[in-house]
Each structure stands twice: as C-alpha cells, then as structure tokens.
Amino acid sequence: MLSVELKKLKGTIDVPLSKSLAHRYLICAYIAGDFAAIKEFAEKFEASEDAGYRLCDDVKATLNSIRKLIEEERPVLNCGESGTTLRLLLPVAATMGKEAEFVAEGSLVGRPVKELTDELKKHGASIEYIEKGVCSDTYSEDDACSNVGNEITSDGSLRIRLSGKLEPGTYTIPGNISSQYISGLLLAFYAMGGQSKLNIEGNIESKSYVAMTEEVIRAYKDFKSVKGQCSSRTELECRILEGDWSAAAMWMAAGRLSGDEIVLRGLSENSLQGDSCFADILKKIYERDMVIDISDCPDLAPAIMLAALGTERRIGIAGAGRLRLKESDRLSTLASILRQLGAEVTEARDSLTVTGIGDRLLPGSDEPVDCCGDHRMVMFAALASIKCEKAVIIKDPECVSKSYPGFFEELKRLQQ
C-alpha cells in the first residue's frame, strides 16, 4: 500500500525513453545483425540510476529476449507482461528457423495472441502450447477479440513453443484487435527480405504504432545502406529514440491541475508517437464539452481523464473498446477509481465520460484504490490525489515498473 497526497508539483522532468520506439529499435538491430547497437543500448541504459533513464520492465523483457536469441540455440524467452515483446518478437524469431519458447505471465496471459499464431502457422511456423490447462476467455468486442484457445500451464503462465521457419507470402490479419500483430508481421517481412504482402481485415486500430514500425524499419535500412542519410549509429539513435509521450502526458495533465510549473525535457516536436497529440487535446478540453476519439492513442485515456477533472466540462473518450484488453479492463478500472474518489462518471461499452469539477476537490476515499495491477492506473490514481481532499491509498504501486520505474521517485522530487 502507498498513501499519496499531492497539492502542488513543481520542477523539471527528464521524460523516460519511449518504450514503443525502444522495442522497435532493438528488434531492428537484431534483424540487421547490428549486435553492437544492442550492446551500446544496454550499456547506456541498464546501469543508469537516473529515474528518467532507467529501463522499464517491458523493454528489459525485449532486450533480454534478444540477447537469448543471439546467444542460445533453444532459448526460453520470458516476455513477462509485455505484449509488445511477445507479439513483435514471435514473428521475427519464426523467420530465423530457431526453436524457442515464449513465456507470458500475469495480465499478458489473458490478452490476445491466437490470431497471430494461427496466421504464422499457415506460413511455415510450428507453434504449440505447452501443457493444456484452463482456457482464458477475456472481454471480446462483438466476439471478434477473444483469447479463447490460449493454453495456460499449471503455474498460471502462457507458454508458446516455436519451431519451423516462416516463409514469404501473403498474410492476413485482423486490424481491430492489436496493431502489434501488424507491426510484428512487418518486422518479420523485413527479416525475411523477400516479397510478402499483408492483407488487413477491418479498420486498423492505433495506426500511429504501425507507422512508427514502418519508420523505424526505414531508418535502419537507411543506416545499413551505403547511400543512407544516417552515417553513424549516433545519428540513427537521434532519429529513432526519444522521450515517451504517454508518460509525458500524465505529467502535463498533473501540471495543469497544479499550476503549470512542470517542465518536460526529452520530447520530440516531430514525434513518431501518436500520443504526441496530447498537447493539443489538453488545450481543447478546457474550451468546451467534447468527446475525443482515442482509437489511435488509447494509452492517453488516463491522462485525458485526469486533465478533465480540472475543467468545468463534460469530457469523454470514445473508440476505447480495446482498453478492456489491456493490463486491466482499463475502462472499467478508470471508472471505478473515479467513482471511488467521488467523480461523476459514465461508462459504456467503448467510451467513458467524466464531469470536471474545476477548482473544487473530490471528497476522496478512506478505502484503498484497486488499480488491478495496471501501471497506468497506478499513475492515474497517484496524480488524481491533486484533486482530492484526502490522500489516495494505492494497492500494488510497484507495478509502475512495467513502463516507468522511476515514477514515484520523480513524484517525490516534484513535491520538494
């Protein structure tokens, strides 16, 4: 348990590295055989004690998995709770013709992957689930997004054994479940080097993440080309690696609630990240009632709801159904926390609306807030204490290490 009581935040934040870009940078380095880049990345970030540069659990999972793919003949790759590690590395590893075992833990066990593995099996990969057990059936949107078929081992983890070799061809994948399916296949196409085609069924959710993957692949191809514009690895890093806008959005929202005295460093104005739209959203929500479509930037949901508390408006998010497939049912968790703290909130199947309270405070709660082991919900609850009369008591605060291990250190420093 952790009790958080905030009123005023002031100071400068070095925004942590974008984990989405870090995943893609490391995987492209592995595909290109640029193992020196992986080593330099590890040396730069692994030993850092700076709260803004410390690697989060998700990026550690990708880094350690790539190391094992390089060094071991039959690696066991622990993805932890990182969906990006699993969905991006599984297709890439399949192109290498190596036997490998992927292990998913915690919330990742119940998140979708079956549609991806089914497609890989059609193109030369052999995939089996180790040890049949209880079937995990999570929220589905019109029965289209389901993890039925994921086999769970007796220890509660999901284990996927991979062998065979992926071949070039025409692949088909749904676009409305996870953009990581698409990114994983695009990275596999880069690794295979042959002529492959991707058919995407339905609308693509989180298009910006697909565009990000394509840009990182282009940057790495450019770096490896004699005529490329990136003549050094330093230039390549500067082109790809930047601060994380989803983390920055939480500080921007908190800063607005506490007097706009938080300065953020490390963000790119010409960012590859879809979440960079938050700066514009933050301006608009104070002007009028509005509903924001977050289908392309779902990770902004907690920051938007946090900022909305300081308005005199009704602010909603829509196109948010996939939030129910995150580390928690994030729509339900957000609604539950807001209600417990005393906010007026309306939850629907794929939307959430909150009524702002302006300069007033929420009554808060004497009971601990259950963030359902979700890192973004913990950050939301902690920063929401700015708008509460009482301290917010948070269960399992340590889960912030999934994306932002230095979050509470930075929060403490900003209170000084």
DARA-V449608 format. One record per helix or strand of 2 or more residues. SS is the DSSP state (helix for helix, strand for strand). FROM is the first residue (numbers start at 0). LEN is the number of residues. If there is no record, write none. Layout:
ss->SS from->FROM len->LEN
ss->SS from->FROM len->LEN
This chain:
ss->strand from->1 len->3
ss->strand from->10 len->4
ss->helix from->18 len->13
ss->helix from->34 len->11
ss->helix from->56 len->15
ss->strand from->75 len->5
ss->helix from->82 len->13
ss->strand from->99 len->5
ss->helix from->105 len->5
ss->helix from->113 len->8
ss->strand from->124 len->5
ss->strand from->150 len->2
ss->strand from->157 len->7
ss->strand from->169 len->5
ss->helix from->178 len->14
ss->strand from->196 len->5
ss->helix from->206 len->18
ss->helix from->232 len->8
ss->helix from->244 len->14
ss->strand from->261 len->4
ss->helix from->273 len->11
ss->strand from->289 len->4
ss->helix from->297 len->11
ss->strand from->313 len->5
ss->helix from->320 len->5
ss->helix from->329 len->12
ss->strand from->343 len->4
ss->strand from->351 len->4
ss->helix from->374 len->13
ss->strand from->391 len->3
ss->helix from->396 len->6
ss->helix from->406 len->8
